[in-house]
Amino acid sequence: LSMPKYYPISKLVGDRILYYRKIQGASLLDVSIVIGISEQQQSRYERGINRISLDRLAQYVSYFSVDFNDLLYINRNQIIH
């Protein structure tokens, strides 16, 4: 079995993280320093290549000053079965 290129739910969450990063004018480096990860890892999260733990997600919630729901809201039509 080969590993997927990305995880569909992680990709949707990563898209939200990218969105909030862009509207706040933050670079990959800006976010990665505060979150405590590498730029490469930040990029992987945004592209949905790596899954994000709930603890790490809490760091994004704090960093972007948003609610968990803002990062986790997923329309059932967006989920790929």
MARBA-3410 file (N, C-alpha, C, O; in Angstrom, 1 decimal):
81
0.8,-1.2,0.0,0.0,0.0,0.0,0.9,1.2,0.0,1.9,1.3,0.7 ~ 0.5,2.2,-0.8,1.2,3.5,-0.8,0.5,4.5,0.0,-0.7,4.4,0.2 ~ 1.3,5.4,0.6,0.7,6.4,1.4,0.0,7.5,0.5,0.5,7.8,-0.6 ~ -1.1,8.0,1.0,-1.8,9.0,0.2,-0.9,10.3,0.0,-0.1,10.6,0.9 ~ -1.1,11.0,-1.1,-0.4,12.3,-1.2,-0.8,13.3,-0.2,0.0,14.1,0.3
-2.1,13.2,0.2,-2.6,14.1,1.3,-3.8,13.4,1.9,-4.4,12.5,1.3 ~ -4.2,13.9,3.1,-5.4,13.4,3.8,-6.5,14.4,3.5,-6.3,15.5,3.9 ~ -7.6,14.0,3.0,-8.7,14.9,2.6,-9.1,15.9,3.7,-9.3,17.1,3.5 ~ -9.4,15.3,4.9,-9.8,16.2,6.0,-8.6,17.1,6.5,-8.8,18.3,6.7 ~ -7.4,16.6,6.5,-6.3,17.4,6.9,-6.1,18.5,5.8,-5.6,19.6,6.1
-6.4,18.2,4.6,-6.2,19.2,3.5,-7.2,20.3,3.7,-6.9,21.5,3.5 ~ -8.4,20.0,4.1,-9.4,21.1,4.3,-9.0,21.9,5.5,-9.2,23.2,5.5 ~ -8.5,21.3,6.6,-8.0,22.1,7.7,-6.8,22.9,7.3,-6.7,24.1,7.7 ~ -5.9,22.3,6.6,-4.7,23.0,6.1,-5.1,24.2,5.2,-4.4,25.3,5.3 ~ -6.1,24.1,4.4,-6.6,25.2,3.6,-7.0,26.4,4.5,-6.8,27.5,4.2
-7.7,26.0,5.6,-8.1,27.1,6.6,-7.0,27.7,7.2,-6.9,29.0,7.4 ~ -6.0,26.9,7.6,-4.8,27.5,8.2,-4.1,28.4,7.2,-3.6,29.5,7.6 ~ -3.9,28.0,6.0,-3.3,28.9,5.0,-4.1,30.2,4.8,-3.6,31.2,4.7 ~ -5.5,30.0,4.8,-6.3,31.2,4.6,-6.1,32.2,5.7,-5.9,33.4,5.5 ~ -6.1,31.7,7.0,-5.9,32.7,8.1,-4.5,33.2,8.1,-4.3,34.4,8.5
-3.5,32.4,7.7,-2.1,32.9,7.6,-2.1,34.1,6.6,-1.4,35.1,6.9 ~ -2.7,33.9,5.5,-2.6,34.9,4.4,-3.4,36.2,4.8,-2.8,37.3,4.6 ~ -4.6,36.0,5.4,-5.3,37.3,5.7,-4.7,38.0,6.8,-4.9,39.2,7.0 ~ -3.9,37.3,7.6,-3.1,38.0,8.7,-1.8,38.5,8.3,-1.0,39.1,9.0 ~ -1.4,38.2,7.0,-0.2,38.7,6.4,1.1,38.0,7.0,2.2,38.6,7.0
0.9,36.8,7.5,2.0,36.1,8.1,2.7,35.2,7.1,2.1,34.6,6.2 ~ 4.0,35.0,7.2,4.8,34.1,6.3,4.8,32.7,7.0,4.4,32.6,8.1 ~ 5.2,31.8,6.2,5.4,30.4,6.7,6.4,30.5,7.9,6.1,29.8,8.9 ~ 7.4,31.3,7.8,8.4,31.4,8.9,7.8,32.0,10.1,8.0,31.5,11.2 ~ 7.0,33.1,9.9,6.3,33.7,11.1,5.6,32.7,11.9,5.7,32.7,13.1
4.7,32.0,11.2,3.8,31.0,11.9,4.7,29.9,12.5,4.4,29.5,13.6 ~ 5.6,29.3,11.7,6.3,28.2,12.2,7.1,28.5,13.5,7.3,27.6,14.3 ~ 7.7,29.7,13.6,8.4,30.1,14.7,7.5,30.1,16.0,7.9,29.5,17.0 ~ 6.4,30.7,15.9,5.5,30.8,17.0,4.9,29.4,17.4,4.8,29.1,18.6 ~ 4.6,28.6,16.4,4.0,27.3,16.6,5.1,26.3,17.1,4.8,25.4,17.9
6.3,26.6,16.7,7.5,25.7,17.2,7.7,24.6,16.3,8.1,23.5,16.7 ~ 7.6,24.8,15.0,7.8,23.8,14.0,8.7,24.4,12.8,8.9,25.6,12.8 ~ 9.1,23.5,11.9,9.9,24.1,10.8,9.0,24.6,9.7,7.8,24.3,9.7 ~ 9.5,25.4,8.9,8.7,26.0,7.7,8.2,24.8,6.9,7.1,24.8,6.4 ~ 9.1,23.8,6.7,8.7,22.6,5.9,7.5,21.9,6.5,6.5,21.5,5.8
7.5,21.8,7.8,6.3,21.1,8.5,5.1,22.0,8.4,4.0,21.5,8.1 ~ 5.2,23.3,8.5,4.1,24.2,8.3,3.5,24.1,6.9,2.3,24.0,6.8 ~ 4.3,24.0,5.9,3.9,23.8,4.6,3.2,22.5,4.4,2.1,22.4,3.7 ~ 3.7,21.4,5.0,3.0,20.1,4.9,1.7,20.1,5.6,0.7,19.5,5.1 ~ 1.5,20.8,6.7,0.2,21.0,7.3,-0.8,21.7,6.4,-1.9,21.2,6.2
-0.3,22.8,5.8,-1.2,23.5,4.9,-1.6,22.8,3.7,-2.7,23.0,3.1 ~ -0.7,21.9,3.2,-1.0,21.1,2.0,-1.8,19.8,2.3,-2.2,19.1,1.4 ~ -2.0,19.5,3.6,-2.7,18.3,4.0,-1.8,17.0,3.9,-2.4,15.9,3.9 ~ -0.5,17.2,3.8,0.4,16.0,3.7,0.5,15.4,5.0,0.6,14.2,5.1 ~ 0.7,16.2,6.1,0.8,15.7,7.4,-0.5,16.0,8.2,-1.1,17.1,8.1
-0.9,15.1,9.1,-2.0,15.3,10.0,-1.6,16.2,11.1,-0.5,16.2,11.6 ~ -2.6,17.0,11.6,-2.4,17.9,12.7,-3.0,17.4,14.0,-4.2,17.0,13.9 ~ -2.3,17.3,15.0,-2.9,16.8,16.3,-3.8,17.9,16.9,-3.7,19.1,16.5 ~ -4.6,17.5,17.8,-5.5,18.5,18.4,-4.8,19.5,19.3,-5.1,20.6,19.3 ~ -3.7,19.0,19.9,-2.9,19.9,20.7,-2.2,21.0,19.8,-2.2,22.2,20.1
-1.7,20.6,18.6,-1.1,21.5,17.6,-2.2,22.5,17.1,-2.0,23.7,16.9 ~ -3.4,21.9,16.8,-4.5,22.7,16.3,-4.9,23.8,17.4,-5.2,24.9,17.0 ~ -4.8,23.5,18.6,-5.0,24.5,19.7,-4.1,25.6,19.6,-4.4,26.8,19.9 ~ -2.8,25.3,19.2,-1.8,26.4,19.0,-2.2,27.3,17.9,-2.1,28.6,18.0 ~ -2.8,26.8,16.8,-3.2,27.6,15.7,-4.4,28.4,16.1,-4.5,29.6,15.7
-5.3,27.9,16.8,-6.5,28.6,17.3,-6.1,29.8,18.1,-6.6,30.9,18.0 ~ -5.1,29.6,19.0,-4.5,30.7,19.8,-3.8,31.7,18.9,-4.0,32.9,19.1 ~ -3.0,31.2,18.0,-2.2,32.1,17.2,-3.1,33.0,16.3,-2.8,34.2,16.2 ~ -4.1,32.4,15.7,-4.9,33.2,14.8,-6.1,33.9,15.5,-6.8,34.6,14.9 ~ -6.2,33.6,16.8,-7.4,34.2,17.6,-8.7,33.9,17.0,-9.5,34.7,16.7
-8.9,32.6,16.7,-10.1,32.1,16.1,-10.6,31.0,17.0,-10.0,30.5,17.9 ~ -11.8,30.5,16.7,-12.4,29.3,17.5,-12.0,28.0,16.7,-11.7,28.0,15.6 ~ -12.1,26.9,17.5,-11.8,25.6,16.9,-12.7,25.4,15.7,-12.3,24.9,14.6 ~ -14.0,25.9,15.8,-14.9,25.7,14.7,-14.5,26.4,13.4,-14.8,25.9,12.3 ~ -13.8,27.5,13.6,-13.3,28.2,12.4,-12.3,27.4,11.6,-12.3,27.5,10.3
-11.5,26.5,12.2,-10.6,25.7,11.6,-11.2,24.3,11.2,-10.7,23.7,10.2 ~ -12.2,23.9,11.9,-12.7,22.5,11.8,-14.0,22.4,11.0,-14.4,21.3,10.7 ~ -14.7,23.5,10.7,-15.9,23.4,10.1,-15.7,22.8,8.7,-15.0,23.3,7.8 ~ -16.4,21.7,8.5,-16.3,21.0,7.2,-17.7,20.6,6.7,-18.4,19.9,7.5 ~ -18.1,21.0,5.6,-19.4,20.7,5.0,-19.3,19.2,4.6,-18.3,18.8,4.0
-20.4,18.5,4.9,-20.4,17.0,4.6,-20.1,16.8,3.1,-19.7,15.7,2.7 ~ -20.4,17.7,2.2,-20.2,17.6,0.8,-18.8,17.7,0.4,-18.4,17.3,-0.7 ~ -17.9,18.2,1.3,-16.5,18.3,1.1,-15.7,17.0,1.4,-14.6,16.9,1.0 ~ -16.4,16.1,2.1,-15.7,14.9,2.5,-15.7,13.9,1.4,-16.7,13.6,0.8 ~ -14.5,13.4,1.1,-14.4,12.4,0.1,-14.4,11.0,0.7,-13.6,10.7,1.6
-15.3,10.2,0.3,-15.4,8.8,0.8,-14.5,7.8,0.1,-14.5,6.7,0.4
END
